Every structure is written in C-alpha cells, then in structure tokens.
Amino acid sequence: MLDAGGTFLEVAATQVLLSTASPRIRFVEFTADHEKENGADWLWWWVDRDGTCYGSSSRRRS
C-alpha cells in the first residue's frame, strides 16, 4: 500500500491484512496509545491447539 508519492501506508496495509485474514485469525487493533506503551506496531501471538504460545512484536522504522 503506497500513496501517490510512494510512501508506505501502514494503517491501510494493516486494515487490508486483517480484513483478509478474518475470521480465521482473530485480532485486536492497537490504538496510538497502545503503540506508545509497548513500542510495537504489530504484536502477534500464535497459539497452537494444545495451548502452546509464541509471541512476536514488530515495529516499522522510517
């Protein structure tokens, strides 16, 4: 997702990803305050059927 100047549009790309993944993938959107609290743009948790969890966070740098 790029704007007319070729700049990556993080919010638009995230909305497309989440709408495509739902309902198979459940999600909760971060607010700007949540991003400030934990420093991540995306916080992912993979949970296996047996309850095993793996977490990962990512942050876009400009």
N, C-alpha and C positions, 0 to 999 in steps of 0.2 A: 504494500500500500504506500504509494508515493503521492505527494502533492504535485502541483504544476511545476515547482522548482526542483523536483527530485528528492525532496525531504521525506524520510520515512515517517509515516503516521502511525505511531504506536497504538493509540486508542482505537483507531479504525481497524487496524490489523487484529487486535485483540478481540474486538467485537465479532469480526468475521470468523476467527478461530473458534470462539466459544459458541456461536450460533450453529456452526457446522458440527461441532463435537457433541452438543446437547441432543438428546438426553442421555446418551451413553456415558458421557463424562459429566459429573456434577461439579459445579463451580460456585464460588462466591467472589464477586468482584471487589477489588480493593478501592477504597476512597483515597484521595490525595493524602489524607491524614494517616491512613494505614501504611502507605508507601513511606512516609516520613518516619513512622515508628520503627519499621523493620528494615528499611533500606532496600527493599526489593520491589521490582516492578511486577514480577510474577513469582508466586510461591506455589510450587507443585507438590502434591502428595500422591504417591502411588500406593494403593492399598490392595494387597492380594486377598484372595478369598479366605485364606486362613488367618487374616488379620495382620500379616507382616507389612510393615510400612517403610517407605523410603521417601525422604523429603529432599527437595532441591529448591533453591531460590536463584533468581537471575535479575540482573539489573542492566538496563540499556545505558550505555555511555555515549555521550555525544562529543 
